[in-house]
């Protein structure tokens, strides 16, 4: 089964907008994950889809929230764009050193 990157965003959130503008294009181009971006303000997907999205809403405490799933199991979850940027740099470091 695939590894999913799920982003929960809302309208009128500057960090959510930064994620969509600055980070999402790179994630889409990487092909490392299947991507789903859920807009909680409008209860719809902005990109991709995952059938059981409602099973993960309880993990959302703020926006943006990011969740990595593999085989239906939550591998990692974090909130905020700054934490996302750290995660990107960490993963880049792992790929370069493996």
Buried (B, 14 or more C-beta within 10 A) or exposed (E): EEEBBBBBBBEEBEBBBBBBEEBBEEBBEEEEBBBBBBBBEEEEBBBBEBEEBEEBEEBBEEBBBBBBBEEEEEEEBBBBBEBBBEBBEEEEEEEEEE
